[in-house]
Amino acid sequence: MTPGTALDQKSSTQLLTIQYLRGVASVMVVLHHIRNPWPNLYNPLETFDMGEAGVDIFFIISGVVMYVSSRVESPAVFVGLRLIRVAPLYWVLTLCAVGLLLLFGGAKPGLALANDVMLSAMFVPHHSSIFSGTIWPVLNPGWTLYFEMFFYLIFAIGLFFRKPLLISLCLISLLVVFGFFVSTDESIFHTYTHPLLMYTHPLMLEFAAGIVLGWLFLNGKIPNVWLLLPIGFLALFAAHVVRLPYLFLQNGLCAALIMVGAIAAERSFRIRDIGWLRLLGDASYSIYLTHALTLFVVRRLFLRLPLEGVLQFASFAIFAAAASLLVGFVVYFKIERPMTRWLRSRFLTVFAVERGGTRPRLREAGSSVSVVQSAGE
């Protein structure tokens, strides 16, 4: 969900490990949803849901990127660029989701569907009329964008007062503490009395962890603990094999260890630029948003094939993973990248003109947001 190039506005520093982790996290989420239980599809890995931690990695990456790349931006520029980066592709794919749901009978046209589409497009949490008992948008992976957009709002408030680190940490901490007094359910999808209470979920702490790591990175305070990168992944695997309680907390802690280790590795080694892995990070947002639609179609295709047991699962997993990556890359190259570049260019040009900016200042603004242009949440 967050690609990136130059992370620091004042240098050409590039954290390749974060770029690679974006790609890894997107593949983890795809594999997690491939092994989701589905009627009449054999699934020997139904209870092994380690891949869900890809979202936790995304959230911490988002915090790192926001602080390092946007800590000195004006609130207006920050909000405008983040909306351009996240919203247009999400809106396009939401309409695609509506089309598939209507085509396959997953939803019926009417006011309820129109309400779902409208609230989803505005990133407003609401009880879904399509996916009963959930607070999912029409394009269900977009539930993470509810958190992303709220975090952007908090960070923008911090930018307004020129204290993005302090204010973000304080507001997020207060919300999570408030949440402990309102609901003790670890799931954001079931028993909350109001959808807005999802913003009090401990998942919000992952953004806070990210901005703290961003501050530590910029101030050279990350110790040489690169071993935390493999240790974090091993701990995550073990937690899901043993099925420890409160796995959502284990996911966040392991994701934090992974991120600290990844940033430390940048300080300890010369990270090799691996083109295909960097490209996977670039396309991670497209892969993340499109994979649910791809799996929606592929599952229905496999239900028509005369396959059973392990052979069915293996062939489905391979085909579904390949199709999800292929569709994600096509959408990235043909829709996301050109659309985002054009919209960002127009926004920066118009904003500079309205503010009386000069062309040199515009070039400076363009370079300072290179991570935003490629950072999908």
Secondary structure as UniProt FT lines:
FT   TURN            9..10
FT   HELIX           16..34
FT   TURN            39..40
FT   TURN            44..47
FT   HELIX           50..52
FT   HELIX           53..70
FT   TURN            71..72
FT   HELIX           75..103
FT   TURN            104..105
FT   HELIX           111..121
FT   TURN            122..123
FT   TURN            132..133
FT   HELIX           140..142
FT   HELIX           143..160
FT   TURN            161..162
FT   HELIX           164..182
FT   HELIX           195..200
FT   TURN            202..203
FT   HELIX           204..218
FT   TURN            219..220
FT   TURN            226..227
FT   HELIX           228..242
FT   HELIX           247..268
FT   HELIX           275..282
FT   HELIX           284..302
FT   TURN            303..304
FT   HELIX           309..331
FT   HELIX           332..336
FT   HELIX           337..354
FT   TURN            355..356
FT   HELIX           359..368
FT   HELIX           370..373
//
